[in-house]
Amino acid sequence: MTTLEPAARKAQQGTGPEPASRPRSDPANAPEVRVRLGATGDGGIGALAGAAGGSLALTWLLFERMLPLSGAFGFLVCWYLLFLGMLWGVGRLMWDARTARDRLIQTVVATAGLLVVALIADQVGYVLFRGEHAASHLNFFTQTMQSTATLSPITSGGALNAIVGSLEQLGLATLFAVPLGIAAAVFMSEIGGRLARPVRTVVEAMTALPSIVAGLFILGVVILTLGLEKSGFAASLALTVMMMPIVTRAAEVVIRLVPGTLREASYALGGSQWRTVLSVVLPTARPGLVTAVVLGMARGVGETSPVLLTSGFTSGMNADPFSDHQVSLPLYIWNYVKYPAPDMVARAFAAALTLMVVVLVLFVTARILGGRRPGDLSRRQRRRIRREMTAAP
C-alpha cells in the first residue's frame, strides 16, 4: 500500500505519472522534403573551386616550368583533364564513391553545355562584330550590288536581291517538300505494308545525304538532261531534296505520338482510315507537324552547295525564280567573302548575320507553335470550349 500512495496522491493532484516515452509522429503526416537534384551543397562549391584552382596551378607549372609544352588549346585541355582528376580525388575525400561519381558526371555535363553555349556565342559575336558595320546602313537592305564596284563605299550596294531570292527559293522548296514529306510520314506510320520499311530506309539515308549530292542530282537530271536553265526554281528543287527527309522523319515521330484511342474512337463511329487520318490524326499532330516544317525550312535556308550548282549568280535583282540566274543569301556570302576589299567582306558578314536572324526566327516560331504535345488544347481552344459551356442551357 505504501508503494501506491505516491501514485494515488499524484492522481489526486491531477499530475499522474510521467509517460515513459513520447509518441512518435506519423511518417505519413510528416512534411515533404524537396530534394534538389544537382545541388552544389555539402561542400560542392568548395570542391569545385579547389579543384579548379589546383588544376590551374599545376597546369601552369607543367607548361611554363617543367615540360616543353605550349599553345592555348593544349593548356585548356590539360587544365580540364587535371580539373576532373582533382575533382574526383577531392570528392572521394568528402563523399562516398557514388556521390563523388555523380558530382563528377554532373560537372562533365555542365561544362559540356557551357562549352556549346560559349562556341555559339563566339560565332554569333564574331559575325556581329564583322558585319555590324555594313548591316547598320539601311542601304544594305534596300539596294542590290548591280551598280556597286569592289572599292565602292559601304553606303553603296546591299543584299536585297539575295534576301528576295532566299525567300522565294525557300517558299517554293517548302511548297514541294511539305506535302511529299507529310504524305510519306502518313504512309509509313498509318498505312505500312511491305514498302514501309524500304521507304523508311531511303528516308533515313537521305537524312545524312551531303548537300552537294543533292545539287549534283538536280544539276545532272533537271539542268543537263531536261535542259532547264539555272534558276531559282532549280535551286528550290535541290533544297526540296534536302528538306523532305527532315520533314518526313519529324512528322513520322509526331504522328506516332497520337494516342491510338483516338483512332479507335473514329473507327468505332464508322470513320474510314483516310477520314480518320484527315480528321483526327493530322489535326491532333498539328503542332508537331508545324515544328517539323519549320525545322526543315531552317535546314534548307542555309544550304550553299545545292544553290551554288543550280541557281547561278547575279548581282542584280531577279524576282522571277523560273527564269535566269537568281542569287540567295548563302551564295551571296560565299561570293563576296573572297574579295580582298574590307567593305565587300563586311557585306558578306552582314548577309551572314541576316541569315542567322532568319534561322533564329524560324526556330523560335517552331518553339512557339510546337510547344504543345499532340492532343493538348491551345488557350484559344480552351477559351472557346468554356464559352460554349457557359452559353449552353
TORNU-825347 format. One record per residue (C-alpha): y, x, z; residue in one letter. Coordinates in steps of 0.001 Angstrom, whole numbers. Each point is the difference from the previous one (the first is absolute). Layout:
{north=Y&east=X&up=Z&type=A}
...
//
This chain:
{north=0&east=0&up=0&type=M}
{north=2355&east=2820&up=728&type=T}
{north=-357&east=1307&up=-3526&type=T}
{north=1093&east=-3347&up=-1448&type=L}
{north=3090&east=-409&up=2149&type=E}
{north=2311&east=2299&up=-2062&type=P}
{north=-1043&east=-1759&up=-3161&type=A}
{north=474&east=-3460&up=1569&type=A}
{north=3368&east=1032&up=1368&type=R}
{north=1106&east=1246&up=-3446&type=K}
{north=-1255&east=-3235&up=-1560&type=A}
{north=2071&east=-1990&up=2466&type=Q}
{north=3050&east=2155&up=-831&type=Q}
{north=-600&east=-680&up=-3744&type=G}
{north=-421&east=3631&up=-976&type=T}
{north=-3768&east=188&up=-368&type=G}
{north=-1939&east=3126&up=-803&type=P}
{north=1281&east=2155&up=-2852&type=E}
{north=-2101&east=-144&up=-3149&type=P}
{north=-2136&east=2978&up=-734&type=A}
{north=1373&east=422&up=-3532&type=S}
{north=2542&east=-1645&up=-2277&type=R}
{north=-1266&east=-2131&up=-2876&type=P}
{north=29&east=1769&up=-3317&type=R}
{north=2100&east=-1344&up=-2827&type=S}
{north=-1747&east=-1668&up=-2919&type=D}
{north=-147&east=2381&up=-3018&type=P}
{north=351&east=-2970&up=-2341&type=A}
{north=3400&east=-828&up=1507&type=N}
{north=1254&east=3572&up=9&type=A}
{north=3026&east=708&up=-2211&type=P}
{north=-837&east=1378&up=-3428&type=E}
{north=831&east=3660&up=-450&type=V}
{north=1124&east=846&up=-3522&type=R}
{north=-1598&east=3137&up=-1371&type=V}
{north=2140&east=1923&up=-2471&type=R}
{north=-2135&east=1866&up=-2494&type=L}
{north=1488&east=3285&up=-1047&type=G}
{north=2363&east=244&up=2971&type=A}
{north=1181&east=3498&up=889&type=T}
{north=-172&east=-416&up=3750&type=G}
{north=-2032&east=2039&up=2497&type=D}
{north=1601&east=3258&up=-1041&type=G}
{north=-354&east=-606&up=-3720&type=G}
{north=3596&east=914&up=-801&type=I}
{north=-225&east=3164&up=2069&type=G}
{north=-3208&east=1007&up=-1720&type=A}
{north=1548&east=-554&up=-3427&type=L}
{north=3129&east=1966&up=903&type=A}
{north=-1962&east=2848&up=1564&type=G}
{north=-2421&east=264&up=-2923&type=A}
{north=2864&east=-101&up=-2524&type=A}
{north=2013&east=2676&up=1806&type=G}
{north=-2959&east=2268&up=650&type=G}
{north=-1306&east=-259&up=-3563&type=S}
{north=3482&east=708&up=-1389&type=L}
{north=337&east=3142&up=2117&type=A}
{north=-3480&east=1215&up=-928&type=L}
{north=610&east=-652&up=-3707&type=T}
{north=3265&east=1956&up=176&type=W}
{north=-1809&east=2933&up=1586&type=L}
{north=-2694&east=-61&up=-2659&type=L}
{north=2442&east=-171&up=-2924&type=F}
{north=2725&east=2297&up=1294&type=E}
{north=-1684&east=2566&up=2251&type=R}
{north=-3774&east=197&up=-446&type=M}
{north=-1137&east=-913&up=-3525&type=L}
{north=1517&east=644&up=-3466&type=P}
{north=519&east=-3706&up=-696&type=L}
{north=2990&east=-1733&up=-1530&type=S}
{north=1037&east=-3259&up=-1606&type=G}
{north=1268&east=-3269&up=1409&type=A}
{north=-3001&east=-2016&up=-1167&type=F}
{north=-2503&east=2332&up=1640&type=G}
{north=2091&east=52&up=3171&type=F}
{north=-30&east=-3814&up=219&type=L}
{north=-3732&east=-263&up=-709&type=V}
{north=-850&east=2651&up=2590&type=C}
{north=2315&east=-1654&up=2525&type=W}
{north=-1624&east=-3386&up=-530&type=Y}
{north=-3553&east=1305&up=346&type=L}
{north=856&east=1940&up=3147&type=L}
{north=1806&east=-3077&up=1339&type=F}
{north=-3139&east=-2126&up=-406&type=L}
{north=-2153&east=2686&up=1625&type=G}
{north=2332&east=361&up=2976&type=M}
{north=318&east=-3770&up=339&type=L}
{north=-3779&east=-272&up=213&type=W}
{north=-141&east=2761&up=2606&type=G}
{north=2769&east=-1504&up=2126&type=V}
{north=-1557&east=-3429&up=-353&type=G}
{north=-3366&east=1221&up=1276&type=R}
{north=1746&east=1393&up=3089&type=L}
{north=1716&east=-3331&up=688&type=M}
{north=-2449&east=-2674&up=-1206&type=W}
{north=-3651&east=-510&up=-749&type=D}
{north=-1450&east=836&up=-3410&type=A}
{north=274&east=-3533&up=-1398&type=R}
{north=3663&east=-386&up=981&type=T}
{north=861&east=3459&up=-1332&type=A}
{north=-1732&east=-777&up=-3299&type=R}
{north=1824&east=-3314&up=-227&type=D}
{north=3397&east=1624&up=599&type=R}
{north=-769&east=2689&up=-2567&type=L}
{north=-901&east=-2558&up=-2691&type=I}
{north=3108&east=-2032&up=830&type=Q}
{north=2122&east=3113&up=-444&type=T}
{north=-1615&east=829&up=-3357&type=V}
{north=548&east=-3539&up=-1316&type=V}
{north=3587&east=-139&up=1286&type=A}
{north=931&east=3370&up=-1488&type=T}
{north=-1577&east=-980&up=-3326&type=A}
{north=2138&east=-3151&up=-71&type=G}
{north=3101&east=1972&up=882&type=L}
{north=-813&east=2492&up=-2766&type=L}
{north=-269&east=-2774&up=-2599&type=V}
{north=3294&east=-1537&up=1151&type=V}
{north=1666&east=3423&up=-66&type=A}
{north=-1210&east=705&up=-3548&type=L}
{north=1245&east=-3385&up=-1232&type=I}
{north=3338&east=462&up=1741&type=A}
{north=294&east=3495&up=-1504&type=D}
{north=-650&east=-1294&up=-3527&type=Q}
{north=2392&east=-2917&up=353&type=V}
{north=2661&east=2217&up=1543&type=G}
{north=-337&east=2650&up=-2716&type=Y}
{north=252&east=-2565&up=-2813&type=V}
{north=2951&east=-1637&up=1724&type=L}
{north=1725&east=3350&up=463&type=F}
{north=-467&east=1034&up=-3641&type=R}
{north=741&east=-3402&up=-1556&type=G}
{north=2778&east=-1364&up=2216&type=E}
{north=2679&east=1773&up=-2032&type=H}
{north=-911&east=-1947&up=-3157&type=A}
{north=-1072&east=-3271&up=1641&type=A}
{north=3313&east=-315&up=1824&type=S}
{north=1809&east=-619&up=-3328&type=H}
{north=-140&east=-3524&up=-1406&type=L}
{north=-318&east=1227&up=-3570&type=N}
{north=-3552&east=1163&up=760&type=F}
{north=-1099&east=-3650&up=171&type=F}
{north=2231&east=-1353&up=-2783&type=T}
{north=-194&east=2612&up=-2795&type=Q}
{north=-2613&east=1698&up=-2161&type=T}
{north=-382&east=3595&up=-1152&type=M}
{north=710&east=-703&up=-3656&type=Q}
{north=3506&east=1534&up=0&type=S}
{north=-596&east=2537&up=2776&type=T}
{north=-530&east=3674&up=-736&type=A}
{north=-1699&east=2621&up=2119&type=T}
{north=3249&east=1333&up=1496&type=L}
{north=1698&east=-3376&up=400&type=S}
{north=1349&east=-745&up=3484&type=P}
{north=-1927&east=-2089&up=2469&type=I}
{north=2389&east=-2902&up=-554&type=T}
{north=-1451&east=-422&up=-3517&type=S}
{north=-3379&east=-1483&up=-845&type=G}
{north=-2580&east=-1797&up=2060&type=G}
{north=-3476&east=-1523&up=147&type=A}
{north=641&east=-3608&up=-950&type=L}
{north=-2316&east=231&up=-3000&type=N}
{north=-2790&east=1449&up=2169&type=A}
{north=408&east=-2697&up=2651&type=I}
{north=-156&east=-2764&up=-2614&type=V}
{north=-2987&east=1625&up=-1702&type=G}
{north=-1926&east=366&up=3274&type=S}
{north=611&east=-3622&up=969&type=L}
{north=-1055&east=-1319&up=-3413&type=E}
{north=-3116&east=2155&up=-215&type=Q}
{north=-976&east=-883&up=3557&type=L}
{north=554&east=-3707&up=-679&type=G}
{north=-2200&east=32&up=-3101&type=L}
{north=-2700&east=2035&up=1746&type=A}
{north=16&east=-2464&up=2912&type=T}
{north=-237&east=-2897&up=-2436&type=L}
{north=-3114&east=1557&up=-1549&type=F}
{north=-1686&east=1508&up=3067&type=A}
{north=326&east=-2810&up=2549&type=V}
{north=-1937&east=-2744&up=-1851&type=P}
{north=-2716&east=2436&up=-1081&type=L}
{north=-285&east=1555&up=3454&type=G}
{north=-154&east=-3299&up=1901&type=I}
{north=-2461&east=-1447&up=-2534&type=A}
{north=-2269&east=3037&up=415&type=A}
{north=257&east=-289&up=3805&type=A}
{north=-935&east=-3701&up=-125&type=V}
{north=-2955&east=798&up=-2277&type=F}
{north=-1344&east=2695&up=2341&type=M}
{north=512&east=-1923&up=3261&type=S}
{north=-577&east=-3640&up=-975&type=E}
{north=-2224&east=-72&up=-3096&type=I}
{north=-2056&east=3176&up=231&type=G}
{north=-3163&east=359&up=-2005&type=G}
{north=-1543&east=2951&up=-1782&type=R}
{north=3303&east=1208&up=-1424&type=L}
{north=1836&east=63&up=3345&type=A}
{north=-1336&east=3395&up=1043&type=R}
{north=764&east=1776&up=-3322&type=P}
{north=3497&east=-1500&up=-17&type=V}
{north=592&east=1165&up=3580&type=R}
{north=-1245&east=3467&up=-895&type=T}
{north=2372&east=224&up=-2960&type=V}
{north=2925&east=-1230&up=2093&type=V}
{north=-700&east=2553&up=2740&type=E}
{north=-233&east=2761&up=-2594&type=A}
{north=3297&east=-1097&up=-1552&type=M}
{north=1666&east=133&up=3425&type=T}
{north=-460&east=3788&up=20&type=A}
{north=885&east=365&up=-3685&type=L}
{north=2590&east=2727&up=-671&type=P}
{north=3201&east=-1500&up=-1334&type=S}
{north=90&east=2287&up=-3020&type=I}
{north=-3359&east=-1415&up=-1144&type=V}
{north=1540&east=-3478&up=-130&type=A}
{north=2839&east=1373&up=-2119&type=G}
{north=-2421&east=1767&up=-2330&type=L}
{north=-2042&east=-3191&up=-359&type=F}
{north=3023&east=-2064&up=-1083&type=I}
{north=1208&east=2863&up=-2197&type=L}
{north=-3332&east=294&up=-1799&type=G}
{north=-909&east=-3690&up=-287&type=V}
{north=3292&east=-1862&up=-275&type=V}
{north=2417&east=2527&up=-1524&type=I}
{north=-2152&east=2265&up=-2182&type=L}
{north=-2725&east=-2497&up=-972&type=T}
{north=1863&east=-3315&up=-195&type=L}
{north=3239&east=1560&up=-1201&type=G}
{north=2276&east=-1335&up=2763&type=L}
{north=3074&east=2163&up=503&type=E}
{north=906&east=1591&up=3304&type=K}
{north=1916&east=-2606&up=1962&type=S}
{north=407&east=-1622&up=3370&type=G}
{north=-2790&east=-2426&up=-868&type=F}
{north=-2468&east=2849&up=-532&type=A}
{north=1116&east=1527&up=3298&type=A}
{north=-558&east=-3341&up=1740&type=S}
{north=-3551&east=-84&up=-1370&type=L}
{north=-640&east=3426&up=1507&type=A}
{north=1439&east=-1161&up=3316&type=L}
{north=-2261&east=-3054&up=-196&type=T}
{north=-3027&east=2273&up=-129&type=V}
{north=1243&east=1686&up=3200&type=M}
{north=997&east=-3180&up=1844&type=M}
{north=-2944&east=-2270&up=-793&type=M}
{north=-2666&east=1736&up=2159&type=P}
{north=2405&east=144&up=2966&type=I}
{north=691&east=-3730&up=-257&type=V}
{north=-3687&east=-796&up=-521&type=T}
{north=-1285&east=1943&up=3005&type=R}
{north=2675&east=-1287&up=2372&type=A}
{north=-376&east=-3583&up=-1232&type=A}
{north=-3786&east=112&up=404&type=E}
{north=308&east=1126&up=3613&type=V}
{north=2494&east=-2760&up=757&type=V}
{north=-2079&east=-2714&up=-1672&type=I}
{north=-3060&east=1047&up=1990&type=R}
{north=2002&east=-522&up=3223&type=L}
{north=401&east=-3713&up=-720&type=V}
{north=-2270&east=-1893&up=2448&type=P}
{north=-3127&east=-1406&up=-1570&type=G}
{north=442&east=-3261&up=1911&type=T}
{north=2951&east=-844&up=-2245&type=L}
{north=-2197&east=312&up=-3073&type=R}
{north=-2731&east=-2078&up=1632&type=E}
{north=2505&east=-2711&up=892&type=A}
{north=1213&east=-118&up=-3593&type=S}
{north=-3544&east=-254&up=-1328&type=Y}
{north=-767&east=-2721&up=2542&type=A}
{north=2944&east=-2038&up=-1300&type=L}
{north=-1406&east=212&up=-3520&type=G}
{north=2093&east=2853&up=-1378&type=G}
{north=-1437&east=2203&up=-2704&type=S}
{north=-31&east=3783&up=191&type=Q}
{north=3007&east=561&up=-2232&type=W}
{north=1909&east=-2737&up=1843&type=R}
{north=-847&east=1599&up=3338&type=T}
{north=1171&east=3402&up=-1194&type=V}
{north=3187&east=-1409&up=-1511&type=L}
{north=968&east=-2377&up=2825&type=S}
{north=-1479&east=1612&up=3117&type=V}
{north=-848&east=3685&up=-363&type=V}
{north=3027&east=1271&up=-1923&type=L}
{north=2628&east=-1951&up=2013&type=P}
{north=-1587&east=1203&up=3244&type=T}
{north=35&east=3626&up=-1179&type=A}
{north=3497&east=-222&up=-1464&type=R}
{north=1718&east=2431&up=2443&type=P}
{north=-2667&east=2632&up=-582&type=G}
{north=128&east=-491&up=-3746&type=L}
{north=3757&east=516&up=54&type=V}
{north=-568&east=3227&up=1918&type=T}
{north=-2547&east=1143&up=-2589&type=A}
{north=2423&east=-713&up=-2847&type=V}
{north=2891&east=1827&up=1646&type=V}
{north=-2172&east=3009&up=828&type=L}
{north=-1092&east=172&up=-3619&type=G}
{north=3619&east=-152&up=-1114&type=M}
{north=909&east=2805&up=2393&type=A}
{north=-2804&east=2101&up=-1494&type=R}
{north=1085&east=-620&up=-3581&type=G}
{north=3746&east=441&up=348&type=V}
{north=-265&east=3701&up=831&type=G}
{north=-2484&east=1116&up=-2646&type=E}
{north=1268&east=2712&up=-2341&type=T}
{north=-2936&east=1170&up=-2133&type=S}
{north=-815&east=-3348&up=-1683&type=P}
{north=3665&east=-643&up=-747&type=V}
{north=490&east=3505&up=-1343&type=L}
{north=-2728&east=-491&up=-2594&type=L}
{north=733&east=-3586&up=-1020&type=T}
{north=3683&east=-922&up=348&type=S}
{north=1869&east=2901&up=-1539&type=G}
{north=3422&east=1144&up=1184&type=F}
{north=3515&east=-1114&up=-849&type=T}
{north=3342&east=691&up=1627&type=S}
{north=1483&east=-3336&up=-1050&type=G}
{north=-582&east=-3580&up=1044&type=M}
{north=-2968&east=-1859&up=-1450&type=N}
{north=-518&east=-3401&up=1621&type=A}
{north=-2715&east=-1004&up=-2475&type=D}
{north=-3367&east=1310&up=1258&type=P}
{north=-1805&east=-992&up=-3218&type=F}
{north=1848&east=2335&up=-2372&type=S}
{north=1013&east=3656&up=63&type=D}
{north=-78&east=2444&up=2892&type=H}
{north=879&east=-1088&up=3515&type=Q}
{north=554&east=2281&up=2997&type=V}
{north=-950&east=-756&up=3599&type=S}
{north=968&east=1539&up=3338&type=L}
{north=-3025&east=2352&up=306&type=P}
{north=524&east=1258&up=-3567&type=L}
{north=3745&east=326&up=641&type=Y}
{north=-722&east=2172&up=3032&type=I}
{north=-2546&east=2151&up=-1811&type=W}
{north=2350&east=627&up=-2910&type=N}
{north=3243&east=824&up=1806&type=Y}
{north=-1348&east=1954&up=2973&type=V}
{north=-873&east=2850&up=-2413&type=K}
{north=3626&east=534&up=-1062&type=Y}
{north=1758&east=3109&up=1347&type=P}
{north=3252&east=-1891&up=586&type=A}
{north=377&east=-1027&up=3679&type=P}
{north=1493&east=-3393&up=-903&type=D}
{north=-3024&east=-857&up=-2137&type=M}
{north=-2320&east=894&up=2871&type=V}
{north=2141&east=-2104&up=2335&type=A}
{north=-381&east=-2984&up=-2371&type=R}
{north=-3773&east=483&up=0&type=A}
{north=-121&east=14&up=3801&type=F}
{north=2254&east=-3067&up=96&type=A}
{north=-2492&east=-1756&up=-2282&type=A}
{north=-2800&east=1095&up=2341&type=A}
{north=1943&east=-1479&up=2908&type=L}
{north=381&east=-3257&up=-1929&type=T}
{north=-3724&east=-50&up=-705&type=L}
{north=-758&east=548&up=3690&type=M}
{north=2247&east=-2920&up=895&type=V}
{north=-1830&east=-2217&up=-2509&type=V}
{north=-3388&east=980&up=1467&type=V}
{north=1307&east=-573&up=3534&type=L}
{north=1218&east=-3470&up=-938&type=V}
{north=-3401&east=-818&up=-1499&type=L}
{north=-1897&east=1141&up=3092&type=F}
{north=2343&east=-1849&up=2361&type=V}
{north=-454&east=-3099&up=-2139&type=T}
{north=-3769&east=386&up=226&type=A}
{north=239&east=369&up=3771&type=R}
{north=2148&east=-3088&up=398&type=I}
{north=-1938&east=-2218&up=-2380&type=L}
{north=-3438&east=1215&up=1008&type=G}
{north=439&east=255&up=3757&type=G}
{north=-1990&east=-3161&up=683&type=R}
{north=-3763&east=-135&up=-20&type=R}
{north=-1821&east=-2260&up=-2471&type=P}
{north=203&east=-3571&up=1237&type=G}
{north=2967&east=513&up=2343&type=D}
{north=2877&east=-2388&up=-520&type=L}
{north=3514&east=1245&up=-593&type=S}
{north=2963&east=-1162&up=2064&type=R}
{north=1103&east=-2300&up=-2784&type=R}
{north=-3434&east=-1609&up=-187&type=Q}
{north=-141&east=-469&up=3781&type=R}
{north=3456&east=-1602&up=31&type=R}
{north=-1017&east=-2360&up=-2788&type=R}
{north=-3145&east=-1030&up=1880&type=I}
{north=2006&east=-642&up=3162&type=R}
{north=2476&east=-2139&up=-1934&type=R}
{north=-2816&east=-2020&up=-1550&type=E}
{north=-1635&east=-507&up=3375&type=M}
{north=3295&east=-1074&up=1549&type=T}
{north=774&east=-2421&up=-2829&type=A}
{north=-3479&east=-1540&up=85&type=A}
{north=-173&east=-3345&up=1923&type=P}
//
